[in-house]
Amino acid sequence: MSRMKWLGRSLLHLILLLLAVSLVSFLLVSMSPVDPLQTNVGQTALGSMAPEQIEKLEAYWGVGVTVWKRFFSWISGICHGDFGISLLYRRPVLEVIAEKASASVWLLLSAWLFSGIVGIFLGIAAAAKRGKWVDRLITGYCIVIAGTPSFWLALVLLFTVQLPIFPIGFSVPVGMAADEVSLADRLYHAFLPACTLGLTGISSIAMHTREKVIEILESDYVLYARARGERKILLGHCLRGAMPSYLSIMAIAVPHILGGTYVVETVFSYPGLGQAAVTAGLGSDIPLLMGITLISAVLVFAGNAAADGLYRLVDP
């Protein structure tokens, strides 16, 4: 398949994916039993309001408007580049997403690099010591951590409040101006949530690398290299042979880490896209929730497309 044909096919898949995600997400949100007026205004305040005020609030939150009318109105705005106005923040959706994404990018990048670097070294170590205590220890850790919910691990790390080494909330120091926040401050505040996401992401990368390296160690060309007396088997042959699949699993790890941010950011009160999505869902802020959903779908698709493209690049 030519490069242009592959790009065209990927673009078509992206458009179909976004249409399907938009339709399903909008229908699910419309079926929510949450009453936006009672959630955001309160039953007591509603009881003291005049009928005219309640009608204005219902019009603002879209109460009484049919699902399909709201959907087609929203999708027509998306086609013109207008994601709407956030009902909670009273600001353009793209502006809110850009602000929240600036905080999440440090968390996602730190967790992604941490899981990728530690995962490949653990996988190679387990394969090199296959059947020994090192392999059993690493494999046992991966099996246990793969079945551990991220929110439980986040709650365990929250107990570090007894050892005040790292902050347990927010993405920057409280009371500090935005222009005074340094890169070290952002990484310092992202340490615990990044560790949570990174520790849960290590298992799949390590186990995948282990199986691939074992497969390469049992191949004919590695046996021939051993017969010639070569010493740099792991670095010279195994690491190079496992690199295509490693790059693929690293790209596919992006949606896994992105999905974990919704829980981890809520536990650590980290003001990123994950916490904004939860707040929008609980507050019936449909424009913001749908905007974050579409952005997340694009990132997931980009991760899978990057995995496919990297595999074609390193192994034509």
Buried (B, 14 or more C-beta within 10 A) or exposed (E): EEEEEBEEEBEEEBEEBBEEBBEEBBEEBBEEEEBBBEEBBEEEEBEEBEEEEBEEBBEEBBBEEEEEEBBEEBBEBBEEEBBBBBBBBEEBBBEBBEBBBBBBBBBBBBBBEBBBEBBBBBBBBBBBBBEEEBBEBBBEBBEEBBEBEBBEBBEEBBEBEEEEEBBBBEBBBEEEEEEEBEEEBBBBBBBBBBBBBBBBBBBBBBBBBBBBBBBBBEBEEBEEBEEEEEEEBBEEBBBEBBBBBBBBBBBBBBBBBBBBBBBBBBBBEBBBBBBBBBBBBBBBBBBBBBBBBBBBBBBBBBBBBBBBBBBEEBEE
